[in-house]
């Protein structure tokens, strides 16, 4: 039985989500009828984009979105541009 198509598979969260979708395609070509089932497994989440600080490699997919309430909590997650960085 198909899932409830009136509800999205993903939740409004920034945490990692894994879900599966199915699509059935029925077509007729001449005298022949075909039904194909397509299954797609999807993972959604946040990761660090490749940049020169991480050697051009993407970061891992985070299981939970980092929560920062104070600036000191987030210092390891951001790079600050300082005057001393200018060449």
Secondary structure, DSSP 8 states (H G I E B T S, - for coil): ----TTS-SS-S-SS-EEEEEEEEEEEEETTEEEEEEEEEEEEE-------GGGTT------SS----SSGGGGGGG-----GGG--
